[in-house]
Amino acid sequence: QVQLVESGGRLVQAGDSLTLSCAASGRTFSSYTMAWFRQAPGKEREFVATISWSGGMTYYADSVKGRFTISRDNSKNTVYLQMNNLKPEDTAVYYCAASTYYSASTNSKYAYWGQGTQVTVSS
């Protein structure tokens, strides 16, 4: 089992950069596929990015490809989301999630979730 705590969300302006962090508890962090999802007001939660247990495989939603980078530091039990050139449509609560599947981009494949961190991008 793993517990996840996100941080780093705040109000930024369009074009700014921001890095989110997700700290995980538990000694088996390195065995989990990790991902970021987001949920905007009135919308379904959507996939943003995922990274394999080793960090060797990453996959992004088309809407963030080329602007966001997911990474992880297994020695620190932390996964990151570097977000560049932020747009107002990136405004959402961002959630960190952990999965035992090797590769997954759907909510149902992730058993563990953080509480979320708010990112607001003003135009």
N, CA, C and O of each residue as an XYZ file, in Angstrom:
492
protein
N       0.844     -1.187      0.000
C       0.000      0.000      0.000
C       0.886      1.245      0.000
O       1.998      1.217      0.528
N       0.399      2.330     -0.587
C       1.168      3.563     -0.662
C       0.240      4.740     -0.424
O      -0.898      4.753     -0.893
N       0.731      5.722      0.304
C      -0.017      6.968      0.527
C       0.673      8.092     -0.214
O       1.901      8.181     -0.228
N      -0.130      8.956     -0.835
C       0.398      9.985     -1.729
C      -0.035     11.377     -1.272
O      -1.189     11.594     -0.904
N       0.912     12.314     -1.304
C       0.623     13.700     -0.932
C       1.208     14.632     -1.985
O       2.423     14.693     -2.176
N       0.327     15.353     -2.662
C       0.759     16.294     -3.690
C       1.047     17.664     -3.081
O       0.516     18.025     -2.031
N       1.901     18.413     -3.771
C       2.183     19.796     -3.367
C       2.666     20.568     -4.580
O       3.014     19.991     -5.610
N       2.679     21.893     -4.433
C       3.234     22.749     -5.474
C       2.218     23.528     -6.283
O       2.592     24.424     -7.040
N       0.952     23.210     -6.142
C      -0.053     23.927     -6.899
C      -0.236     25.350     -6.405
O      -0.139     25.618     -5.207
N      -0.501     26.254     -7.325
C      -0.739     27.665     -6.965
C      -1.283     28.408     -8.156
O      -1.470     27.830     -9.226
N      -1.539     29.696     -7.975
C      -2.001     30.584     -9.034
C      -0.792     31.093     -9.826
O       0.157     31.633     -9.257
N      -0.848     30.911    -11.140
C       0.212     31.391    -12.017
C      -0.426     32.096    -13.216
O      -1.641     32.044    -13.406
N       0.407     32.749    -14.013
C      -0.075     33.405    -15.220
C       0.200     32.523    -16.439
O       1.090     31.673    -16.426
N      -0.572     32.745    -17.470
C      -0.360     32.006    -18.716
C       1.080     32.209    -19.186
O       1.619     33.316    -19.156
N       1.685     31.091    -19.624
C       3.073     31.141    -20.063
C       4.073     30.805    -18.985
O       5.240     30.557    -19.288
N       3.657     30.790    -17.749
C       4.545     30.471    -16.632
C       4.835     28.979    -16.571
O       4.213     28.169    -17.258
N       5.803     28.646    -15.723
C       6.144     27.255    -15.456
C       5.871     26.940    -13.990
O       5.880     27.825    -13.135
N       5.630     25.668    -13.722
C       5.325     25.230    -12.361
C       5.684     23.756    -12.247
O       5.496     22.986    -13.189
N       6.199     23.373    -11.092
C       6.509     21.969    -10.854
C       5.694     21.445     -9.681
O       5.722     22.012     -8.588
N       4.972     20.365     -9.917
C       4.232     19.691     -8.865
C       5.061     18.518     -8.340
O       5.823     17.895     -9.080
N       4.896     18.234     -7.061
C       5.564     17.097     -6.445
C       4.531     16.193     -5.804
O       3.464     16.637     -5.380
N       4.869     14.922     -5.742
C       4.008     13.948     -5.077
C       4.906     13.047     -4.244
O       5.689     12.262     -4.778
N       4.782     13.170     -2.937
C       5.583     12.368     -2.022
C       4.813     11.116     -1.622
O       3.643     11.184     -1.247
N       5.480      9.984     -1.707
C       4.833      8.706     -1.400
C       5.430      8.081     -0.152
O       6.635      8.159      0.087
N       4.578      7.469      0.626
C       5.043      6.714      1.783
C       5.119      5.245      1.391
O       4.498      4.816      0.418
N       5.877      4.490      2.150
C       5.970      3.061      1.851
C       7.283      2.702      1.190
O       7.872      3.506      0.467
N       7.733      1.493      1.446
C       9.033      1.060      0.948
C       8.975      0.486     -0.452
O      10.013      0.142     -1.017
N       7.776      0.374     -1.031
C       7.661     -0.247     -2.343
C       7.343      0.758     -3.435
O       6.841      0.377     -4.492
N       7.623      2.032     -3.204
C       7.308      3.077     -4.186
C       7.886      2.736     -5.551
O       7.225      2.931     -6.571
N       9.107      2.230     -5.577
C       9.777      1.982     -6.849
C       9.132      0.866     -7.658
O       9.496      0.664     -8.817
N       8.192      0.144     -7.083
C       7.528     -0.920     -7.825
C       6.242     -0.452     -8.491
O       5.605     -1.229     -9.204
N       5.846      0.796     -8.277
C       4.588      1.303     -8.818
C       4.792      2.150    -10.065
O       5.735      2.937    -10.158
N       3.893      1.972    -11.016
C       3.731      2.950    -12.082
C       3.037      4.160    -11.466
O       2.076      4.014    -10.711
N       3.521      5.343    -11.789
C       2.950      6.574    -11.235
C       2.361      7.438    -12.350
O       2.795      7.375    -13.500
N       1.381      8.233    -11.991
C       0.738      9.069    -12.994
C       0.199     10.345    -12.365
O       0.032     10.449    -11.150
N      -0.062     11.300    -13.226
C      -0.776     12.515    -12.865
C      -2.064     12.558    -13.666
O      -2.084     12.281    -14.866
N      -3.135     12.910    -12.975
C      -4.430     13.162    -13.574
C      -4.849     14.569    -13.161
O      -4.253     15.157    -12.259
N      -5.864     15.104    -13.816
C      -6.381     16.400    -13.418
C      -7.882     16.448    -13.628
O      -8.444     15.726    -14.451
N      -8.513     17.319    -12.859
C      -9.956     17.484    -12.964
C     -10.305     18.954    -12.881
O     -10.066     19.608    -11.867
N     -10.868     19.459    -13.950
C     -11.326     20.842    -13.991
C     -12.767     20.900    -13.501
O     -13.471     19.892    -13.542
N     -13.215     22.064    -13.038
C     -14.592     22.184    -12.536
C     -15.607     21.746    -13.579
O     -15.557     22.187    -14.727
N     -16.518     20.886    -13.182
C     -17.578     20.447    -14.069
C     -17.153     19.439    -15.120
O     -17.933     19.099    -16.010
N     -15.917     18.960    -15.024
C     -15.428     18.006    -16.023
C     -14.994     16.706    -15.358
O     -14.791     16.642    -14.145
N     -14.857     15.677    -16.181
C     -14.374     14.391    -15.702
C     -12.872     14.480    -15.417
O     -12.156     15.297    -15.996
N     -12.424     13.617    -14.511
C     -10.986     13.531    -14.266
C     -10.318     12.963    -15.511
O     -10.799     11.990    -16.091
N      -9.205     13.575    -15.922
C      -8.553     13.134    -17.145
C      -7.081     12.829    -16.906
O      -6.436     13.405    -16.029
N      -6.577     11.912    -17.709
C      -5.188     11.501    -17.650
C      -4.291     12.622    -18.159
O      -4.627     13.313    -19.120
N      -3.133     12.795    -17.496
C      -2.149     13.797    -17.917
C      -0.855     13.124    -18.370
O      -0.399     13.337    -19.493
N      -0.266     12.308    -17.487
C       1.025     11.686    -17.804
C       1.259     10.505    -16.890
O       0.731     10.445    -15.779
N       2.068      9.552    -17.375
C       2.423      8.405    -16.570
C       3.899      8.058    -16.756
O       4.495      8.373    -17.786
N       4.474      7.412    -15.757
C       5.871      7.021    -15.804
C       6.015      5.626    -15.194
O       5.394      5.313    -14.178
N       6.837      4.803    -15.823
C       7.023      3.439    -15.348
C       7.831      3.420    -14.052
O       8.376      4.440    -13.632
N       7.900      2.246    -13.429
C       8.554      2.142    -12.137
C      10.025      2.570    -12.206
O      10.551      3.143    -11.252
N      10.678      2.294    -13.321
C      12.092      2.624    -13.460
C      12.313      4.030    -13.993
O      13.423      4.558    -13.928
N      11.259      4.634    -14.517
C      11.390      5.934    -15.160
C      11.737      5.836    -16.627
O      11.881      6.854    -17.305
N      11.872      4.627    -17.120
C      12.303      4.450    -18.495
C      11.215      4.652    -19.529
O      11.506      4.836    -20.711
N       9.994      4.620    -19.106
C       8.866      4.801    -20.033
C       7.973      5.907    -19.510
O       7.572      5.902    -18.347
N       7.664      6.861    -20.387
C       6.705      7.910    -20.073
C       5.688      8.012    -21.198
O       5.954      7.644    -22.342
N       4.516      8.524    -20.839
C       3.443      8.675    -21.832
C       2.602      9.862    -21.414
O       2.320     10.053    -20.231
N       2.194     10.674    -22.414
C       1.503     11.920    -22.128
C       0.193     12.027    -22.892
O       0.039     11.460    -23.974
N      -0.735     12.754    -22.318
C      -1.930     13.143    -23.047
C      -1.525     14.120    -24.142
O      -0.582     14.894    -23.975
N      -2.232     14.081    -25.247
C      -1.898     14.970    -26.365
C      -1.954     16.441    -25.953
O      -1.194     17.261    -26.468
N      -2.838     16.768    -25.040
C      -3.028     18.167    -24.648
C      -1.835     18.760    -23.909
O      -1.705     19.981    -23.823
N      -0.960     17.904    -23.374
C       0.183     18.410    -22.602
C       1.521     18.002    -23.210
O       2.571     18.437    -22.736
N       1.499     17.186    -24.236
C       2.732     16.682    -24.839
C       3.585     17.851    -25.334
O       3.096     18.749    -26.020
N       4.865     17.820    -24.972
C       5.768     18.888    -25.364
C       5.817     20.038    -24.378
O       6.713     20.878    -24.457
N       4.873     20.094    -23.451
C       4.863     21.165    -22.440
C       5.106     20.616    -21.026
O       5.724     21.285    -20.198
N       4.625     19.416    -20.758
C       4.753     18.820    -19.422
C       5.771     17.683    -19.468
O       5.917     17.000    -20.481
N       6.471     17.496    -18.347
C       7.421     16.397    -18.208
C       7.208     15.717    -16.859
O       7.242     16.361    -15.811
N       6.988     14.410    -16.905
C       6.862     13.640    -15.674
C       8.205     12.975    -15.385
O       8.885     12.505    -16.297
N       8.573     12.940    -14.123
C       9.820     12.297    -13.721
C       9.639     11.741    -12.310
O       8.664     12.049    -11.624
N      10.598     10.917    -11.894
C      10.513     10.358    -10.547
C      11.918     10.163     -9.983
O      12.891      9.967    -10.711
N      11.978     10.224     -8.669
C      13.216      9.961     -7.947
C      12.885      8.874     -6.921
O      12.337      9.160     -5.856
N      13.216      7.646     -7.247
C      12.857      6.542     -6.362
C      13.607      6.596     -5.033
O      13.146      6.030     -4.042
N      14.750      7.266     -5.001
C      15.485      7.386     -3.738
C      14.784      8.345     -2.779
O      15.008      8.301     -1.569
N      13.935      9.211     -3.328
C      13.190     10.174     -2.506
C      11.709      9.843     -2.444
O      10.937     10.585     -1.836
N      11.299      8.743     -3.060
C       9.878      8.357     -3.087
C       9.006      9.506     -3.594
O       7.961      9.808     -3.018
N       9.449     10.137     -4.671
C       8.754     11.317     -5.166
C       8.612     11.271     -6.685
O       9.525     10.854     -7.398
N       7.469     11.700     -7.153
C       7.237     11.874     -8.584
C       6.922     13.345     -8.829
O       6.300     14.010     -8.000
N       7.362     13.834     -9.976
C       7.236     15.257    -10.291
C       6.464     15.446    -11.596
O       6.393     14.555    -12.442
N       5.889     16.640    -11.721
C       5.296     17.056    -12.989
C       5.765     18.478    -13.261
O       5.310     19.437    -12.637
N       6.686     18.583    -14.207
C       7.170     19.900    -14.641
C       6.225     20.394    -15.721
O       6.019     19.722    -16.732
N       5.656     21.564    -15.507
C       4.676     22.118    -16.445
C       5.189     23.446    -16.979
O       5.415     24.385    -16.216
N       5.369     23.520    -18.271
C       5.853     24.729    -18.927
C       4.776     25.310    -19.827
O       3.845     24.618    -20.239
N       4.923     26.605    -20.125
C       3.988     27.280    -21.025
C       2.537     26.978    -20.636
O       1.733     26.544    -21.461
N       2.235     27.212    -19.393
C       0.899     26.897    -18.892
C      -0.172     27.746    -19.572
O       0.050     28.909    -19.907
N      -1.330     27.137    -19.764
C      -2.457     27.790    -20.415
C      -3.646     27.812    -19.459
O      -3.715     26.982    -18.552
N      -4.578     28.737    -19.639
C      -5.756     28.770    -18.769
C      -6.496     27.429    -18.737
O      -7.072     27.061    -17.713
N      -6.480     26.712    -19.844
C      -7.178     25.419    -19.882
C      -6.471     24.335    -19.070
O      -6.997     23.232    -18.926
N      -5.298     24.633    -18.543
C      -4.614     23.702    -17.642
C      -5.119     23.843    -16.202
O      -4.737     23.063    -15.330
N      -5.961     24.821    -15.962
C      -6.511     25.018    -14.628
C      -7.309     23.797    -14.195
O      -8.232     23.370    -14.888
N      -6.945     23.239    -13.044
C      -7.583     22.017    -12.550
C      -6.983     21.649    -11.202
O      -5.984     22.221    -10.765
N      -7.614     20.687    -10.560
C      -6.988     20.015     -9.420
C      -6.175     18.867    -10.000
O      -6.693     18.052    -10.763
N      -4.904     18.807     -9.635
C      -4.007     17.776    -10.146
C      -3.814     16.692     -9.083
O      -3.517     16.972     -7.921
N      -3.995     15.447     -9.526
C      -3.907     14.302     -8.629
C      -2.751     13.398     -9.038
O      -2.500     13.171    -10.222
N      -2.068     12.900     -8.045
C      -1.042     11.895     -8.213
C      -1.689     10.530     -7.947
O      -2.550     10.404     -7.076
N      -1.268      9.511     -8.704
C      -1.855      8.190     -8.531
C      -0.800      7.106     -8.745
O       0.184      7.303     -9.458
N      -1.031      5.964     -8.112
C      -0.103      4.832     -8.212
C      -0.835      3.590     -8.684
O      -1.979      3.339     -8.305
N      -0.153      2.820     -9.520
C      -0.759      1.625    -10.089
C       0.238      0.476    -10.091
O       1.450      0.681    -10.163
N      -0.301     -0.738    -10.009
C       0.541     -1.919    -10.136
C       0.634     -2.384    -11.591
O       1.381     -3.313    -11.895
N      -0.114     -1.749    -12.484
C      -0.014     -2.064    -13.903
C       1.249     -1.424    -14.461
O       1.675     -0.367    -13.996
N       1.848     -2.072    -15.461
C       3.086     -1.537    -16.038
C       2.838     -0.211    -16.743
O       3.639      0.717    -16.631
N       1.732     -0.125    -17.467
C       1.418      1.081    -18.216
C      -0.085      1.282    -18.180
O      -0.839      0.378    -18.542
N      -0.525      2.433    -17.757
C      -1.963      2.664    -17.652
C      -2.271      4.142    -17.762
O      -1.570      4.979    -17.193
N      -3.323      4.455    -18.499
C      -3.756      5.844    -18.637
C      -5.218      6.024    -18.268
O      -5.803      7.069    -18.552
N      -5.807      5.035    -17.649
C      -7.207      5.139    -17.242
C      -7.325      5.106    -15.728
O      -6.563      4.429    -15.037
N      -8.302      5.858    -15.234
C      -8.494      5.981    -13.785
C      -8.595      4.624    -13.096
O      -8.042      4.418    -12.016
N      -9.299      3.719    -13.731
C      -9.622      2.444    -13.086
C      -8.403      1.579    -12.797
O      -8.470      0.664    -11.976
N      -7.297      1.862    -13.462
C      -6.084      1.072    -13.263
C      -5.260      1.561    -12.071
O      -4.261      0.940    -11.710
N      -5.673      2.661    -11.467
C      -4.906      3.256    -10.374
C      -5.660      3.067     -9.057
O      -6.781      3.544     -8.885
N      -5.009      2.358     -8.140
C      -5.659      2.014     -6.879
C      -5.423      3.056     -5.785
O      -6.198      3.146     -4.832
N      -4.360      3.835     -5.923
C      -3.995      4.780     -4.868
C      -3.953      6.190     -5.427
O      -3.408      6.440     -6.502
N      -4.548      7.113     -4.661
C      -4.684      8.498     -5.089
C      -4.316      9.455     -3.961
O      -4.533      9.174     -2.782
N      -3.748     10.606     -4.365
C      -3.533     11.676     -3.405
C      -4.777     12.529     -3.282
O      -5.800     12.249     -3.907
N      -4.685     13.571     -2.472
C      -5.838     14.429     -2.216
C      -5.965     15.555     -3.245
O      -6.999     16.220     -3.313
N      -4.925     15.765     -4.039
C      -4.974     16.769     -5.093
C      -4.362     18.100     -4.690
O      -4.316     18.448     -3.510
N      -3.893     18.837     -5.689
C      -3.360     20.183     -5.488
C      -3.890     21.074     -6.606
O      -3.900     20.685     -7.774
N      -4.330     22.273     -6.231
C      -4.989     23.163     -7.186
C      -3.967     23.958     -7.993
O      -3.062     24.583     -7.439
N      -4.131     23.920     -9.298
C      -3.357     24.765    -10.206
C      -4.333     25.678    -10.930
O      -5.282     25.211    -11.560
N      -4.099     26.969    -10.840
C      -4.943     27.941    -11.511
C      -4.070     28.796    -12.404
O      -3.088     29.386    -11.954
N      -4.436     28.858    -13.678
C      -3.671     29.630    -14.650
C      -4.525     30.792    -15.129
O      -5.577     30.588    -15.734
N      -4.080     31.991    -14.863
C      -4.827     33.177    -15.274
C      -4.343     33.642    -16.642
O      -3.177     33.483    -17.001
N      -5.265     34.216    -17.384
C      -4.928     34.671    -18.752
C      -4.420     36.093    -18.745
O      -4.092     36.637    -19.799
